[in-house]
Amino acid sequence: MTPTKMKIAVVGSGITGLAAALHLKREAERHGIAVDFTLLEAGARLGGKIGTVRGEGFLIETGPDSFAARSKDMLSLLQSVGLGAELVRSPAAPTYVYTGRKLHAIPAGMMMGVPTRIAPLLATPLLSGAGKFEALVDLISRYPERYSADESVACFLGRRFGAEFVERVAAPLLEAIHADTVEQLSAKAALPGFEMLAGCRGSLIRALARAPSTARPATGKRTRHQIDSGPLATVGGGLEAIVAAIERELPREALRLSTEVAAVEPASAGYVLHLRGGGAIAADAIILAVPAAAAGTVLGMPHEFLALTPREPATVANVALAYRREALPSGLRGTGLVVAAGARCAISAASFVHVKWPHAVPAGHALLRCHVDFARAAQFAAVDDARLAALVRRDLDRILGIKANPEFELVTRWVHAMPRYAVGHFGRLAALKARVAERFPGVFIAGASYGGAGLASCVTQGTEAAAAAFAHARLALPHAAVAPAHIESDATPAFLAAHAKETEPC
């Protein structure tokens, strides 16, 4: 019997899976095609690592707290679910680095560890005279040929700006973001727009200074909560508001919580997803929006997926502490700080939420959200939450001079939650996607393990995977010989097309 309805399964309800499910619904409506899609979540709630705690006037994110404000896909998603007017931009305020027992402002104009302005580099006390000279040599440098292979962040930035700049400026910032060392972190994965950066034969500082600035909201208008100039954004009701808004858009019968997929098996037409505890679901196409280890298990390809990330994802903790505003130093006006690796602290970073997101903190109060990376602070991994919070308070006293006890503390741990992208990541990913496409045509992988851990990147991956799954499943329908030209139907999404080349050591 010829099928008249597409069946697509989305496994995992983090932001990647939610974006995929929403795109499937939109595509079905746009093309007038019946799509029976199911969103399967092993846990009891939607949203993955997104979590927002509200109480006593505070709004606390227990997982990620922002996304890239320039992301067109994220801004489009917010508009489509009615949250465009809720966009909040972070302020143009400094970030500090704690090194040598002192707190210094990171030079203004940094873009993910790469400088874009000359004057702040000349003025910073973080660099010696020789270090400043070496960094500014980039202004007159010429590179003979286009660079294409991957290398570590330390190698890429060190060649451009010198070892001192990497150690004292770029490394503290990027290592706090990625929970990895710059010596091991892939430049292609960590530096946005790497292909443009690597292809620049002249000054990288000048090229980035000429690049388009952070995008305004998709409406082009000032939003209710908007603060000018910030590179990051959130929504006024907290990131869980995005999850709730997407959930309202999806058919209730399509959502299946506490439903774990044990295995995927090819069938005569499409696939069968076997559920742990019994039961099965048929699908023409599948989107696996789960971590690489879980995807490898359900596909029976554990070794292939393990090879993607030679080191296991980092385990981290977020510790939020609320204070009266007067407990903090009066001159502290930045959005947060990062801690250099040699500082012997438990924390690797801290956000000053009352500055970064003032709408999330009641008047007269301060909220510090501290990040502990157990890959760097392994000696603290086994301590309980009370002891961990005490270690964080010790660090805040040492760094900021905060003597007062917090009004409350909230500790959230994420075990093996932060993927670490080793050099050559995108080459390995392209090879893995090719193997999955060969063995399981119509199965697509997406999420933080693959094309980038930020929320905006995950939204893009989920959207692209949904477009590919829609195109694949549509081939089984009557009179659907080919996928529409506007749908990306290749097994490798567009964002990976430039990353399939062999890598070379630094």
Number of C-alpha atoms within 10 A of each C-alpha: 3 7 10 13 17 21 23 29 26 31 28 28 28 25 29 31 33 28 26 31 31 20 20 24 19 15 19 15 12 9 8 9 15 14 19 17 24 22 24 24 25 17 15 9 12 26 22 18 16 20 19 17 12 12 7 7 12 20 22 23 23 22 17 15 21 21 20 20 23 20 21 16 18 21 23 15 22 21 17 15 17 12 18 20 19 19 23 29 27 23 20 17 16 18 22 25 23 24 20 11 11 12 17 18 19 25 22 18 20 19 15 13 21 21 24 21 17 18 11 16 23 18 11 17 14 23 19 13 12 11 19 21 15 19 26 20 13 18 16 9 13 12 13 8 10 13 14 17 20 28 23 24 27 24 22 22 20 18 14 23 25 22 18 19 25 26 17 19 25 26 25 27 25 22 24 23 17 20 23 23 21 25 17 16 26 25 27 26 26 23 18 13 10 15 18 13 21 19 14 18 15 16 18 24 22 16 15 20 15 10 9 8 11 14 16 19 24 20 12 8 11 15 16 12 18 22 18 13 16 19 18 19 24 23 23 20 17 23 23 18 18 22 21 13 15 22 18 11 14 19 12 10 10 15 18 19 16 11 19 20 24 18 17 23 14 16 12 6 11 20 23 20 23 18 17 13 10 9 10 15 15 19 25 27 27 32 26 26 32 23 21 24 19 17 23 19 16 18 20 15 15 15 11 17 24 14 14 23 22 12 12 13 21 19 20 21 22 23 22 24 21 20 19 16 14 12 16 18 11 8 6 13 15 19 21 22 25 27 25 25 20 10 14 13 21 25 29 27 25 24 21 20 26 24 21 24 25 21 18 21 19 15 13 10 18 23 29 22 23 26 25 26 24 21 16 23 16 12 10 16 17 10 11 10 16 12 12 20 21 12 17 22 23 18 18 19 14 14 17 16 14 18 13 13 13 17 11 10 18 16 18 16 16 14 12 14 18 21 22 27 28 26 25 26 26 26 19 23 22 22 15 18 20 15 14 21 17 12 12 19 19 25 28 24 25 29 27 24 24 26 21 20 19 17 22 23 24 28 25 26 29 30 25 25 35 32 22 26 30 27 24 26 22 24 15 19 15 11 8 12 10 12 17 11 8 8 16 20 22 16 21 22 21 13 12 14 11 12 22 17 15 12 17 11 10 12
